[in-house]
Amino acid sequence: MRTIHEHSAGVIPFRRPEGSALFPLYLVIHSATVRNPRARWEFPKGGIEPGESARQAAAREFVEETGIRSWAFREGSERTVTYSYIRLGRRRNKTVTYFLAEVFDGSDLKCSREHMEDPLGHWSHWGSFEQIGTMLCHPKNPTSSRRGRGVASWSRYGSSRIASSSPEGCK
C-alpha cells in the first residue's frame, strides 16, 4: 500500500471572557468536509501551500475559516502531532502543527464554505476546555480528549500560563 504524507497547520483559538483571566474559552468549528458525523467538530486547520511556513498556513487558514481578524499567536505555543489513517485504500501519514492564539475580538466570526451547521443549528462553539474536549471525539483527532497526550493536554496546560505570555501579532 502506497503511503501519502500530508502536512497541515492549525490554530487553537481562545478568548478570555469578561472578568476571567484564568479560564479561557476555546473555539471549535463544525466541518462540512469530514465524512464521519461524530468527528466534525475541530480546530481551524488546513493544508500548507508551497512556499508557506506552518505558521503562515495556520494564520491563513484561521482567517479564511473564521473571518476573525483581531488575534495573535502565543510565543512558544507550537506543537506538532502525527497520526495515520486510510482513505480511498491509501495509507496517509498526517502531520499537523498547531499554534495557540488569543482572540481579542470575535465579533467578525463568520461561517466559511468549509463549515456547516450541526443538527442543532450551530456551526461554531466557544467553550471551556472540558466542553470542547467532549466535542472533539474522533479517535484519530490528535486534539481529542481520548488521546489525552495530544494538543488538547498541551493547550490546557498552556491556558494556565496564557496571562503571562505576550502576543507576537497576526500577520
C-alpha positions in Angstrom: 0.0 0.0 0.0 1.4 3.4 -1.0 1.8 5.9 1.8 0.9 9.6 1.3 2.4 12.2 3.6 0.2 15.2 4.4 1.2 18.3 6.2 -1.3 20.8 7.8 -1.3 23.6 10.2 -4.0 25.0 12.5 -4.9 27.3 15.3 -6.3 26.6 18.8 -8.1 29.8 19.3 -9.1 31.1 22.8 -10.5 34.2 24.3 -10.8 35.4 27.8 -14.4 36.0 28.9 -15.0 39.3 30.6 -13.7 39.1 34.2 -12.0 35.7 33.8 -8.2 35.7 33.1 -7.7 32.1 34.3 -10.5 30.2 32.4 -10.4 30.9 28.7 -12.9 29.7 26.2 -11.8 27.8 23.1 -13.3 27.9 19.6 -14.2 24.8 17.6 -15.9 24.8 14.2 -18.2 22.2 12.5 -16.6 20.9 9.3 -18.6 20.2 6.2 -15.7 18.1 4.7 -15.3 15.4 7.4 -17.3 12.3 6.5 -17.8 10.9 10.0 -20.6 13.0 11.6 -19.2 12.3 15.1 -15.8 13.8 14.1 -16.9 17.1 12.5 -16.0 19.5 15.4 -12.4 20.6 15.1 -10.0 23.5 15.5 -9.4 25.6 12.3 -6.7 24.0 10.2 -5.8 23.2 6.6 -3.0 22.3 4.2 0.3 24.1 3.9 0.7 25.6 0.5 4.0 25.6 -1.4 6.4 28.3 -0.1 4.4 28.7 3.2 5.6 28.0 6.7 3.4 26.1 9.1 2.8 29.4 11.0 1.8 31.3 7.8 -0.5 28.5 6.8 -2.1 28.4 10.3 -2.7 32.1 10.1 -4.2 32.0 6.6 -6.5 29.0 7.4 -7.7 30.6 10.7 -8.7 33.9 8.9 -10.2 32.0 5.9 -12.3 29.7 8.1 -13.4 32.1 10.8 -13.1 35.6 9.4 -11.6 36.7 12.7 -9.0 39.5 12.3 -8.2 40.6 15.8 -6.0 37.9 17.3 -2.3 37.0 18.0 -0.2 33.9 18.2 1.2 33.0 21.6 5.0 32.6 21.7 6.2 29.1 22.4 2.9 27.6 21.5 3.8 25.5 18.5 3.1 21.7 18.9 3.2 19.1 16.2 1.2 15.9 16.2 1.4 13.0 13.7 -1.2 10.3 13.1 -2.1 7.8 10.3 -5.4 6.9 8.6 -6.6 5.1 5.5 -8.6 6.9 2.8 -9.5 5.5 -0.6 -7.3 2.5 0.0 -4.2 4.6 0.7 -2.4 4.9 4.0 -1.9 8.6 4.9 0.6 9.8 7.5 -0.6 13.3 8.6 1.5 15.8 10.5 -0.4 18.8 11.9 1.3 21.8 13.5 -1.0 23.7 15.9 -0.4 27.2 17.3 -2.3 28.6 20.3 -3.8 32.0 19.5 -5.6 34.6 21.6 -8.7 36.2 20.0 -9.2 39.8 21.1 -12.4 40.5 19.2 -14.5 37.6 17.8 -17.4 39.8 16.6 -16.4 39.2 13.0 -16.7 35.4 13.3 -18.4 34.1 10.1 -19.0 30.7 8.6 -16.9 29.7 5.7 -17.9 27.4 2.9 -15.8 24.7 4.5 -18.2 24.6 7.5 -21.8 23.9 8.1 -24.4 23.8 10.9 -24.8 20.8 13.1 -28.3 19.3 13.6 -29.0 21.9 16.3 -28.1 24.8 14.0 -24.6 25.6 15.3 -21.5 25.8 13.2 -19.2 27.2 15.8 -18.8 26.9 19.6 -16.9 28.8 22.2 -16.5 26.5 25.3 -14.4 25.6 28.2 -11.6 23.1 27.8 -13.9 20.4 29.3 -16.8 21.3 26.9 -14.7 21.2 23.7 -13.0 18.1 24.9 -16.3 16.3 24.7 -16.9 17.7 21.2 -13.6 16.6 19.7 -14.5 12.9 19.7 -12.9 11.4 16.6 -10.4 8.7 17.8 -7.8 9.9 15.2 -8.2 13.5 16.0 -5.0 14.4 17.8 -6.8 17.1 19.8 -9.3 14.6 21.1 -9.8 14.1 24.8 -9.4 10.4 24.1 -5.8 10.9 23.0 -5.0 12.8 26.3 -1.4 13.5 25.4 -2.1 15.4 22.2 -2.6 19.1 21.6 -5.6 19.3 24.0 -3.5 18.4 27.0 -0.9 20.9 25.9 -3.4 23.7 25.4 -5.0 23.1 28.8 -1.5 23.3 30.4 -0.9 26.4 28.3 -4.1 28.0 29.4 -2.8 28.3 32.9 0.1 30.4 31.7 -1.7 32.4 29.0 -2.0 35.5 31.1 1.8 35.9 31.3 2.6 35.2 27.6 2.9 38.0 25.1 1.4 38.1 21.6 3.5 38.2 18.5 0.7 39.7 16.4 -1.3 38.4 13.5 0.3 38.6 10.0 
